[in-house]
Structure formats: structure tokens, C-alpha cells
Amino acid sequence: MRQLVLALGLIAAAGAVFAEEAWRKLGADELNKVLAARTVAYENGASQTFDIAGSTGYDSGTFSAGKWKIDGNRYCSVWPPSEKWACYDVELSADGLGLKFIADDGSETIGRYVDLQ
């Protein structure tokens, strides 16, 4: 029984490592390609569009318009009336359909493309 518990623990640990490896951090050259002219649906039911010209829209039942840009290796957005830009690291899922936005505090927002290229 003890060996079974140890084996299950190793399998769970291997699964956690695999899950961590399923995401790949994107650099500046890739960010525009994965965001521009795309629509992403988030786990909370909201969706966000990313216009090629730098406009973005967030719809959670109430629509908000903002702007987005790439700054270094990070995605940044601003939502009026605020003038403060918030920047995030972005990771792409192994299947190429999911995006993970990681804030400076480590919090994550995960979404999936709802449009097809």
C-alpha cells in the first residue's frame, strides 16, 4: 500500500511538471502575431478583442474600450478613464489556442481563442 501511495505521488508530481511545461512565454516578436486581430474568451465568461491598430474591447456583459501595445516582451493595456498602463507577461499553450496573461503580482488570467485563423 505504501508503494502505491508513493507511485501515485510521483505520477501527480510528473503531471504538475507537464502542466507547467505546457505553456511557453512569448517574446515581443510573437506577441503582436498572437494578439492582433484576435478575440479571446476568458474563464470568467468575458471576451476581449485586439484590433491591429491598438484598440481593444472587453465585454463582460458591459463593454469597455481601451488600448493595447507591446512594450519590450510584455503586453500592456490601458482602460479609460485611467491613464496608467498595466503590463503582463504572456504565455501560449502547447496547442496554440490558449493564452495566459501573468500580472506583476503573479496572478493569472487564462483565455482561449474564439476566432479561427
SETOR-65013 format. One record per residue: x, y, z of N, C-alpha, C in turn; residue in one letter. Coordinates in nm, 4 decimals. Each point is the difference from the previous one (the first is absolute). Example, Ala and Ser with C-alpha at 12.3 -4.5 7.8 and 13.67 -1.06 7.14 Angstrom:
BEGIN
+----------+----------+----------+----------+----------+----------+----------+----------+----------+------+
!      n.u !      n.v !      n.w !     ca.u !     ca.v !     ca.w !      c.u !      c.v !      c.w ! type !
+----------+----------+----------+----------+----------+----------+----------+----------+----------+------+
!   1.3190 !  -0.5690 !   0.7800 !  -0.0890 !   0.1190 !   0.0000 !   0.0900 !   0.1200 !   0.0000 !    A !
!  -0.0350 !   0.1050 !  -0.0720 !   0.0820 !   0.1190 !   0.0060 !  -0.0770 !   0.1090 !   0.0730 !    S !
+----------+----------+----------+----------+----------+----------+----------+----------+----------+------+
This chain:
BEGIN
+----------+----------+----------+----------+----------+----------+----------+----------+----------+------+
!      n.u !      n.v !      n.w !     ca.u !     ca.v !     ca.w !      c.u !      c.v !      c.w ! type !
+----------+----------+----------+----------+----------+----------+----------+----------+----------+------+
!   0.0821 !  -0.1188 !   0.0000 !  -0.0821 !   0.1188 !   0.0000 !   0.0867 !   0.1255 !   0.0000 !    M !
!   0.1069 !  -0.0031 !   0.0779 !   0.0889 !   0.1150 !   0.0084 !   0.0636 !   0.0275 !  -0.1359 !    R !
!   0.0359 !  -0.1059 !  -0.0735 !   0.0594 !   0.0179 !  -0.1325 !  -0.1011 !   0.0614 !  -0.0971 !    Q !
!  -0.1260 !  -0.0396 !   0.0126 !  -0.1034 !   0.0559 !  -0.0857 !  -0.0157 !   0.1497 !   0.0254 !    L !
!   0.0013 !   0.0399 !   0.1262 !  -0.0110 !   0.1415 !   0.0346 !   0.1190 !   0.0769 !  -0.0563 !    V !
!   0.1211 !  -0.0556 !   0.0116 !   0.1187 !   0.0654 !  -0.0549 !  -0.0088 !   0.0105 !  -0.1520 !    L !
!  -0.0443 !  -0.1048 !  -0.0645 !  -0.0130 !   0.0006 !  -0.1461 !  -0.1013 !   0.1051 !  -0.0450 !    A !
!  -0.1122 !   0.0078 !   0.0694 !  -0.1009 !   0.1005 !  -0.0346 !   0.0546 !   0.1412 !   0.0205 !    L !
!   0.0789 !   0.0177 !   0.1036 !   0.0615 !   0.1304 !   0.0247 !   0.0958 !   0.0383 !  -0.1114 !    G !
!   0.0780 !  -0.0950 !  -0.0497 !   0.0918 !   0.0273 !  -0.1106 !  -0.0756 !   0.0331 !  -0.1281 !    L !
!  -0.1088 !  -0.0705 !  -0.0249 !  -0.0812 !   0.0273 !  -0.1188 !  -0.0592 !   0.1403 !   0.0087 !    I !
!  -0.0494 !   0.0378 !   0.1172 !  -0.0571 !   0.1335 !   0.0177 !   0.1072 !   0.1076 !  -0.0200 !    A !
!   0.1196 !  -0.0237 !   0.0520 !   0.1087 !   0.0965 !  -0.0169 !   0.0389 !   0.0123 !  -0.1468 !    A !
!   0.0046 !  -0.1111 !  -0.0705 !   0.0320 !   0.0033 !  -0.1425 !  -0.1066 !   0.0757 !  -0.0773 !    A !
!  -0.1241 !  -0.0167 !   0.0377 !  -0.1090 !   0.0727 !  -0.0649 !   0.0118 !   0.1489 !   0.0226 !    G !
!   0.0393 !   0.0406 !   0.1203 !   0.0168 !   0.1427 !   0.0291 !   0.1123 !   0.0591 !  -0.0827 !    A !
!   0.1106 !  -0.0726 !  -0.0146 !   0.1110 !   0.0479 !  -0.0822 !  -0.0451 !   0.0129 !  -0.1444 !    V !
!  -0.0737 !  -0.0998 !  -0.0502 !  -0.0488 !   0.0050 !  -0.1379 !  -0.0905 !   0.1195 !  -0.0194 !    F !
!  -0.0861 !   0.0278 !   0.0952 !  -0.0916 !   0.1131 !  -0.0121 !   0.0774 !   0.1311 !  -0.0079 !    A !
!   0.1084 !   0.0117 !   0.0773 !   0.0817 !   0.1195 !  -0.0048 !   0.0680 !   0.0141 !  -0.1357 !    E !
!   0.0388 !  -0.1101 !  -0.0614 !   0.0688 !   0.0042 !  -0.1279 !  -0.0956 !   0.0207 !  -0.1162 !    E !
!  -0.1304 !  -0.0054 !   0.0242 !  -0.0973 !   0.0137 !  -0.1073 !  -0.0138 !   0.1445 !  -0.0466 !    A !
!   0.0581 !   0.0941 !   0.0704 !  -0.0073 !   0.1420 !  -0.0356 !   0.1387 !   0.0499 !  -0.0363 !    W !
!   0.0067 !   0.0900 !  -0.0995 !   0.1274 !   0.0553 !  -0.0458 !  -0.0094 !   0.1518 !  -0.0002 !    R !
!   0.0955 !   0.0651 !   0.0688 !   0.0021 !   0.1460 !   0.0067 !   0.0307 !   0.0570 !  -0.1385 !    K !
!  -0.0736 !   0.1044 !  -0.0361 !   0.0164 !   0.0626 !  -0.1301 !   0.0877 !   0.1240 !   0.0091 !    L !
!   0.0762 !   0.0229 !  -0.1048 !   0.0822 !   0.1195 !  -0.0103 !  -0.0708 !   0.1052 !  -0.0836 !    G !
!   0.0621 !   0.1166 !  -0.0093 !  -0.0602 !   0.1136 !  -0.0699 !  -0.0361 !  -0.0331 !  -0.1442 !    A !
!   0.0861 !  -0.0735 !  -0.0689 !  -0.0262 !  -0.0311 !  -0.1403 !  -0.1229 !  -0.0878 !  -0.0188 !    D !
!  -0.0349 !  -0.0784 !   0.1004 !  -0.1150 !  -0.0896 !  -0.0100 !  -0.1296 !   0.0612 !   0.0516 !    E !
!   0.0093 !   0.0937 !   0.0921 !  -0.1196 !   0.0536 !   0.0656 !  -0.0978 !   0.0634 !  -0.0978 !    L !
!   0.0486 !   0.0836 !  -0.0893 !  -0.0902 !   0.0635 !  -0.0954 !  -0.0686 !  -0.1046 !  -0.0867 !    N !
!   0.0724 !  -0.1043 !  -0.0383 !  -0.0566 !  -0.1057 !  -0.0845 !  -0.1126 !  -0.0755 !   0.0694 !    K !
!   0.0121 !  -0.0219 !   0.1301 !  -0.1026 !  -0.0783 !   0.0698 !  -0.1173 !   0.0838 !   0.0491 !    V !
!   0.0164 !   0.1332 !   0.0015 !  -0.1078 !   0.0855 !   0.0508 !  -0.0731 !   0.0780 !  -0.1081 !    L !
!   0.0710 !   0.0591 !  -0.0951 !  -0.0614 !   0.0897 !  -0.0982 !  -0.1083 !  -0.0703 !  -0.0805 !    A !
!  -0.1168 !   0.0653 !  -0.0069 !  -0.1166 !  -0.0493 !  -0.0757 !  -0.0521 !  -0.1321 !   0.0559 !    A !
!   0.0090 !  -0.0164 !   0.1323 !  -0.0450 !  -0.1243 !   0.0640 !  -0.1069 !   0.0304 !   0.1047 !    R !
!  -0.0755 !  -0.1033 !   0.0348 !  -0.0982 !   0.0065 !   0.1081 !   0.0279 !  -0.1139 !   0.0961 !    T !
!   0.0042 !   0.0329 !   0.1285 !   0.0306 !  -0.0978 !   0.1042 !  -0.1171 !  -0.0043 !   0.0980 !    V !
!  -0.0428 !  -0.1200 !   0.0354 !  -0.1028 !  -0.0198 !   0.1033 !   0.0702 !  -0.0455 !   0.1275 !    A !
!  -0.0375 !   0.0620 !   0.1121 !   0.0632 !  -0.0291 !   0.1283 !  -0.0848 !  -0.0945 !   0.0836 !    Y !
!   0.0640 !  -0.0575 !   0.1016 !  -0.0665 !  -0.0957 !   0.0887 !  -0.1190 !   0.0609 !   0.0735 !    E !
!   0.0008 !   0.1320 !   0.0190 !  -0.1096 !   0.0657 !   0.0721 !  -0.1192 !   0.0320 !  -0.0897 !    N !
!   0.0047 !  -0.0406 !  -0.1276 !  -0.1097 !   0.0216 !  -0.0931 !   0.0140 !   0.1254 !  -0.0838 !    G !
!   0.0958 !   0.0855 !   0.0308 !   0.0228 !   0.1218 !  -0.0780 !   0.0774 !  -0.0320 !  -0.1264 !    A !
!  -0.0022 !   0.0938 !  -0.0952 !   0.0802 !  -0.0140 !  -0.1215 !   0.0704 !   0.1319 !  -0.0277 !    S !
!   0.1105 !  -0.0099 !  -0.0727 !   0.0773 !   0.1181 !  -0.0329 !   0.0446 !  -0.0072 !  -0.1448 !    Q !
!  -0.0139 !   0.1125 !  -0.0711 !   0.0481 !   0.0115 !  -0.1371 !   0.1249 !   0.0874 !  -0.0006 !    T !
!   0.0899 !  -0.0301 !  -0.0923 !   0.1241 !   0.0736 !  -0.0156 !   0.0087 !   0.0482 !  -0.1446 !    F !
!  -0.0202 !   0.1296 !  -0.0226 !   0.0057 !   0.0583 !  -0.1329 !   0.1462 !   0.0183 !  -0.0425 !    D !
!   0.0250 !  -0.0127 !  -0.1276 !   0.1358 !   0.0169 !  -0.0526 !   0.0552 !   0.1384 !   0.0327 !    I !
!  -0.0855 !   0.1013 !  -0.0002 !   0.0430 !   0.1385 !   0.0229 !   0.0247 !   0.0321 !   0.1472 !    A !
!  -0.0252 !  -0.0933 !   0.0918 !   0.0275 !   0.0235 !   0.1413 !  -0.1207 !   0.0270 !   0.0871 !    G !
!  -0.1205 !  -0.0099 !  -0.0560 !  -0.1208 !   0.0105 !   0.0821 !  -0.0336 !  -0.1381 !   0.0538 !    S !
!  -0.0618 !  -0.0033 !   0.1172 !  -0.0437 !  -0.1266 !   0.0571 !  -0.1372 !   0.0209 !   0.0636 !    T !
!  -0.0786 !  -0.1039 !   0.0000 !  -0.1315 !   0.0057 !   0.0617 !  -0.0178 !  -0.1189 !   0.0922 !    G !
!  -0.0549 !   0.0239 !   0.1176 !  -0.0228 !  -0.1044 !   0.0997 !  -0.1489 !  -0.0034 !   0.0297 !    Y !
!  -0.0606 !  -0.1164 !  -0.0182 !  -0.1438 !  -0.0132 !   0.0200 !  -0.0287 !  -0.1063 !   0.1052 !    D !
!  -0.0496 !   0.0454 !   0.1140 !  -0.0386 !  -0.0904 !   0.1089 !  -0.1472 !   0.0160 !   0.0320 !    S !
!  -0.0757 !   0.0393 !  -0.1024 !  -0.1385 !   0.0367 !   0.0193 !  -0.0135 !   0.1507 !  -0.0108 !    G !
!   0.1065 !   0.0689 !   0.0343 !   0.0142 !   0.1433 !  -0.0201 !   0.1268 !   0.0196 !  -0.0818 !    T !
!  -0.0079 !   0.0771 !  -0.1073 !   0.1135 !   0.0184 !  -0.0894 !   0.0902 !   0.1128 !   0.0480 !    F !
!   0.1319 !  -0.0230 !  -0.0042 !   0.1002 !   0.1016 !   0.0317 !   0.0970 !   0.0080 !  -0.1166 !    S !
!   0.0355 !   0.1215 !  -0.0392 !   0.0967 !   0.0209 !  -0.1071 !   0.1311 !   0.0497 !   0.0582 !    A !
!   0.1091 !  -0.0532 !  -0.0512 !   0.1323 !   0.0405 !   0.0461 !   0.0995 !  -0.0036 !  -0.1134 !    G !
!   0.1266 !   0.0033 !   0.0367 !   0.1090 !  -0.0076 !  -0.0974 !   0.0995 !  -0.1045 !   0.0460 !    K !
!   0.0701 !  -0.0591 !  -0.0965 !   0.1028 !  -0.0971 !   0.0327 !   0.1238 !   0.0273 !  -0.0836 !    W !
!   0.1147 !  -0.0466 !   0.0517 !   0.1269 !   0.0131 !  -0.0699 !   0.0963 !  -0.1065 !   0.0513 !    K !
!   0.1089 !  -0.0168 !  -0.0717 !   0.1076 !  -0.0871 !   0.0441 !   0.1119 !   0.0909 !   0.0489 !    I !
!   0.0469 !  -0.0248 !   0.1215 !   0.1092 !   0.0773 !   0.0576 !   0.1061 !  -0.0986 !   0.0465 !    D !
!   0.1102 !  -0.0048 !  -0.0720 !   0.1017 !  -0.1002 !   0.0288 !  -0.0565 !  -0.1371 !  -0.0327 !    G !
!   0.0034 !  -0.0890 !   0.0935 !  -0.0545 !  -0.1353 !  -0.0166 !  -0.1325 !  -0.0162 !   0.0727 !    N !
!  -0.0752 !   0.1100 !   0.0145 !  -0.1229 !  -0.0051 !   0.0779 !  -0.1163 !   0.0626 !  -0.0752 !    R !
!  -0.1195 !  -0.0543 !   0.0267 !  -0.1251 !   0.0581 !  -0.0471 !  -0.0421 !   0.1037 !   0.1031 !    Y !
!  -0.0393 !   0.1197 !  -0.0468 !  -0.0441 !   0.1057 !   0.0897 !  -0.1358 !   0.0524 !  -0.0462 !    C !
!  -0.0830 !   0.0402 !   0.0957 !  -0.1304 !   0.0563 !  -0.0331 !  -0.0327 !   0.1147 !   0.0950 !    S !
!  -0.0868 !   0.0886 !  -0.0503 !  -0.0488 !   0.1114 !   0.0801 !  -0.1499 !   0.0109 !  -0.0232 !    V !
!  -0.0738 !   0.0256 !   0.1071 !  -0.1458 !   0.0054 !  -0.0060 !  -0.0474 !   0.1316 !   0.0581 !    W !
!  -0.0448 !   0.0939 !  -0.0855 !  -0.0502 !   0.1281 !   0.0496 !  -0.1124 !  -0.0217 !   0.1017 !    P !
!  -0.0107 !   0.0858 !   0.0968 !   0.0635 !   0.1309 !   0.0068 !   0.1436 !  -0.0035 !   0.0521 !    P !
!   0.0509 !  -0.1152 !   0.0408 !   0.1378 !  -0.0078 !   0.0462 !   0.0959 !   0.0296 !  -0.1153 !    S !
!   0.1130 !   0.0569 !   0.0330 !   0.1050 !   0.0234 !  -0.0986 !   0.1208 !  -0.0864 !   0.0296 !    E !
!  -0.0132 !  -0.0903 !   0.0976 !   0.1106 !  -0.0856 !   0.0414 !  -0.0021 !  -0.1307 !  -0.0779 !    K !
!   0.1098 !  -0.0296 !  -0.0663 !   0.0141 !  -0.1241 !  -0.0749 !   0.0345 !  -0.1134 !   0.0957 !    W !
!  -0.0634 !  -0.1144 !  -0.0169 !   0.0317 !  -0.1212 !   0.0752 !   0.0615 !  -0.0992 !  -0.0986 !    A !
!   0.1107 !  -0.0615 !   0.0382 !   0.0710 !  -0.0908 !  -0.0906 !   0.0047 !  -0.1414 !   0.0564 !    C !
!   0.0020 !  -0.0957 !  -0.0922 !  -0.0093 !  -0.1414 !   0.0348 !   0.0964 !  -0.0815 !  -0.0851 !    Y !
!   0.0548 !  -0.1045 !   0.0596 !   0.0669 !  -0.1035 !  -0.0785 !  -0.1103 !  -0.0825 !  -0.0643 !    D !
!   0.0260 !  -0.0540 !  -0.1177 !  -0.1001 !  -0.0805 !  -0.0688 !   0.0631 !  -0.1339 !  -0.0369 !    V !
!  -0.0749 !  -0.1063 !   0.0272 !   0.0430 !  -0.1350 !  -0.0367 !  -0.1039 !  -0.0616 !  -0.0925 !    E !
!   0.0472 !  -0.0829 !  -0.0914 !  -0.0854 !  -0.0706 !  -0.0956 !  -0.0050 !  -0.1472 !   0.0375 !    L !
!  -0.1185 !  -0.0588 !  -0.0050 !  -0.0145 !  -0.1422 !   0.0332 !   0.0636 !  -0.0862 !  -0.1086 !    S !
!   0.0301 !  -0.1239 !   0.0350 !   0.0643 !  -0.0923 !  -0.0928 !  -0.0835 !  -0.0230 !  -0.1251 !    A !
!  -0.1338 !   0.0050 !   0.0121 !  -0.0851 !  -0.0212 !  -0.1179 !  -0.0174 !   0.1266 !  -0.0832 !    D !
!   0.0573 !   0.1134 !   0.0452 !  -0.0064 !   0.1245 !  -0.0740 !  -0.1340 !   0.0708 !   0.0054 !    G !
!  -0.0910 !  -0.0453 !   0.0857 !  -0.1335 !   0.0591 !   0.0071 !  -0.0259 !   0.0770 !   0.1291 !    L !
!   0.0866 !  -0.0155 !   0.0974 !  -0.0199 !   0.0649 !   0.1287 !   0.1051 !   0.1054 !   0.0275 !    G !
!  -0.0392 !   0.1057 !   0.0702 !   0.0900 !   0.1057 !   0.0430 !  -0.0106 !   0.0171 !   0.1503 !    L !
!   0.1132 !   0.0222 !   0.0623 !   0.0043 !   0.0264 !   0.1434 !   0.0676 !   0.1360 !   0.0194 !    K !
!  -0.0720 !   0.0925 !   0.0633 !   0.0523 !   0.1329 !   0.0303 !   0.0418 !  -0.0007 !   0.1464 !    F !
!   0.1266 !   0.0327 !   0.0271 !   0.0532 !  -0.0080 !   0.1358 !   0.0377 !   0.1405 !   0.0476 !    I !
!  -0.0685 !   0.0450 !   0.1047 !   0.0224 !   0.1335 !   0.0561 !   0.1258 !   0.0020 !   0.0861 !    A !
!   0.0446 !   0.1189 !   0.0340 !   0.1188 !   0.0153 !   0.0838 !  -0.0142 !  -0.0678 !   0.1355 !    D !
!  -0.1229 !  -0.0092 !   0.0516 !  -0.0213 !  -0.0650 !   0.1301 !  -0.0109 !  -0.1519 !  -0.0107 !    D !
!   0.0161 !  -0.0530 !  -0.1239 !  -0.0060 !  -0.1446 !  -0.0207 !  -0.1383 !  -0.0526 !  -0.0327 !    G !
!  -0.1022 !   0.0834 !   0.0096 !  -0.1349 !  -0.0461 !  -0.0327 !  -0.0085 !  -0.0275 !  -0.1503 !    S !
!  -0.0845 !  -0.0952 !  -0.0357 !  -0.0111 !  -0.0447 !  -0.1384 !  -0.1429 !   0.0104 !  -0.0503 !    E !
!  -0.0130 !   0.0386 !  -0.1264 !  -0.1276 !  -0.0019 !  -0.0691 !   0.0194 !  -0.0877 !  -0.1225 !    T !
!  -0.0844 !  -0.1014 !  -0.0122 !   0.0148 !  -0.0959 !  -0.1098 !  -0.1183 !   0.0116 !  -0.0945 !    I !
!   0.0304 !   0.0013 !  -0.1281 !  -0.1035 !   0.0067 !  -0.1023 !   0.0339 !  -0.0906 !  -0.1169 !    G !
!  -0.1004 !  -0.0167 !  -0.0875 !   0.0185 !  -0.0801 !  -0.1211 !  -0.0551 !   0.0774 !  -0.1172 !    R !
!   0.0623 !  -0.0182 !  -0.1155 !  -0.0496 !   0.0643 !  -0.1212 !  -0.1403 !  -0.0482 !  -0.0318 !    Y !
!  -0.0848 !   0.0921 !  -0.0413 !  -0.1333 !  -0.0370 !  -0.0467 !  -0.0127 !   0.0218 !  -0.1497 !    V !
!   0.1002 !   0.0629 !  -0.0584 !   0.0020 !   0.0171 !  -0.1455 !   0.0948 !  -0.1046 !  -0.0593 !    D !
!  -0.0107 !  -0.0191 !  -0.1256 !   0.0889 !  -0.0948 !  -0.0687 !   0.0763 !   0.0743 !  -0.1068 !    L !
!   0.1268 !  -0.0323 !  -0.0147 !   0.0794 !   0.0613 !  -0.1069 !   0.0003 !  -0.0891 !  -0.1202 !    Q !
+----------+----------+----------+----------+----------+----------+----------+----------+----------+------+
